[in-house]
Amino acid sequence: MQDKQADAPPLADHEIGRGSPDMKLVAKLFDGFADATRMSILALLARRGETSVGELVEAVGAPQPRVSDHLRCLAWCGYVKVRREGRHAFYSIADKRVLAILRLGEAILQDNLEHVEACEVTGDC
């Protein structure tokens, strides 16, 4: 059965259409990556592995409450996991597939860098 799924196009079993609950749910999956602070957190965790909230706050350069909000979002979506030690919280990537998405996104960006940069400038996207 898994081989059959591997041969199927992506999202083959999902209803198409902008009002489709299936497409809205898939779009929500990518919303988790659609923020510079969350991407910074994920990139840092990918580089360092388990990292304290304080280290994330310092590296990201955002206030602690904002970083904590983003960490809660990432944890709720299953992208990161938390380990508590007393009052300290340490975060790490929860699913290796998150790393695969980051690598794939980086590769696509490198191949389309000029277009992606222009997309923001022209407002076409």
C-alpha positions as CSV (number, residue, x, y, z in Angstrom):
1,M,0.0,0.0,0.0
2,Q,2.8,2.4,0.8
3,D,4.4,1.9,-2.6
4,K,1.1,2.9,-4.2
5,Q,1.1,6.1,-2.1
6,A,4.7,6.8,-3.2
7,D,3.6,6.6,-6.8
8,A,0.6,8.9,-6.4
9,P,0.9,12.6,-7.0
10,P,1.1,14.7,-3.8
11,L,-2.3,15.4,-2.3
12,A,-4.0,13.0,-4.6
13,D,-6.7,12.0,-2.1
14,H,-7.5,15.6,-1.1
15,E,-10.4,17.7,-2.4
16,I,-9.2,20.6,-4.6
17,G,-10.6,24.1,-4.3
18,R,-9.8,27.2,-2.3
19,G,-12.8,26.5,-0.1
20,S,-11.7,22.8,0.3
21,P,-11.3,21.9,4.0
22,D,-8.5,19.6,2.8
23,M,-6.6,22.4,1.1
24,K,-7.2,24.8,4.0
25,L,-5.7,22.2,6.4
26,V,-2.6,21.6,4.1
27,A,-2.2,25.4,3.9
28,K,-2.2,25.6,7.7
29,L,0.6,23.1,7.8
30,F,2.7,25.5,5.8
31,D,1.6,28.5,7.8
32,G,3.7,27.1,10.6
33,F,6.8,27.9,8.4
34,A,5.4,31.2,7.1
35,D,7.0,33.5,9.7
36,A,10.5,34.9,9.9
37,T,10.6,34.3,13.7
38,R,9.4,30.7,13.5
39,M,11.8,30.1,10.6
40,S,14.7,31.5,12.7
41,I,13.8,29.3,15.6
42,L,13.6,26.2,13.4
43,A,16.9,27.1,11.6
44,L,18.6,27.5,15.0
45,L,17.3,24.3,16.4
46,A,18.3,22.5,13.2
47,R,21.9,23.9,13.7
48,R,22.3,23.5,17.4
49,G,19.9,20.8,18.4
50,E,18.3,21.2,21.8
51,T,18.3,24.8,22.8
52,S,17.0,26.8,25.8
53,V,14.4,29.4,25.5
54,G,16.9,32.1,26.7
55,E,19.3,31.1,24.0
56,L,16.6,31.3,21.4
57,V,15.4,34.7,22.6
58,E,19.0,36.0,22.3
59,A,19.7,34.5,18.9
60,V,16.3,35.5,17.4
61,G,16.4,39.0,18.8
62,A,12.7,39.1,19.7
63,P,11.1,39.6,23.2
64,Q,10.8,36.4,25.3
65,P,7.0,36.5,25.2
66,R,6.9,36.6,21.4
67,V,9.5,33.8,21.1
68,S,7.5,31.7,23.6
69,D,4.3,32.3,21.6
70,H,6.0,31.1,18.4
71,L,7.4,28.1,20.3
72,R,4.0,27.1,21.5
73,C,2.7,27.3,17.9
74,L,5.5,25.2,16.6
75,A,5.0,22.7,19.5
76,W,1.3,22.5,19.0
77,C,1.8,21.8,15.3
78,G,4.3,19.0,16.1
79,Y,7.4,20.7,14.6
80,V,9.3,21.1,17.9
81,K,9.2,19.4,21.3
82,V,10.0,20.7,24.7
83,R,11.9,19.2,27.6
84,R,11.5,20.8,31.0
85,E,14.2,20.9,33.6
86,G,12.9,22.7,36.7
87,R,11.9,26.2,35.5
88,H,13.9,25.9,32.3
89,A,12.5,24.8,28.9
90,F,14.7,23.3,26.2
91,Y,13.3,22.9,22.6
92,S,14.4,20.7,19.8
93,I,13.1,19.6,16.4
94,A,10.3,17.0,17.0
95,D,10.2,15.3,13.6
96,K,13.0,14.7,11.2
97,R,10.7,15.5,8.3
98,V,10.7,19.1,9.5
99,L,14.4,19.1,8.7
100,A,13.6,17.6,5.3
101,I,11.1,20.4,4.6
102,L,13.7,23.0,5.6
103,R,16.3,21.4,3.3
104,L,13.8,21.2,0.4
105,G,12.7,24.8,0.9
106,E,16.3,25.9,0.9
107,A,17.0,24.1,-2.3
108,I,14.0,25.5,-4.0
109,L,14.9,29.0,-2.8
110,Q,18.4,28.7,-4.2
111,D,17.1,27.6,-7.6
112,N,14.5,30.5,-7.6
113,L,16.2,33.2,-5.5
114,E,15.8,36.0,-8.0
115,H,12.1,35.2,-8.6
116,V,11.3,34.9,-4.9
117,E,13.1,38.2,-4.1
118,A,11.3,39.9,-6.9
119,C,8.0,38.5,-5.8
120,E,8.2,40.6,-2.6
121,V,9.3,43.7,-4.5
122,T,6.6,43.6,-7.2
123,G,3.8,42.2,-5.0
124,D,3.0,39.5,-7.5
125,C,2.8,36.9,-4.7
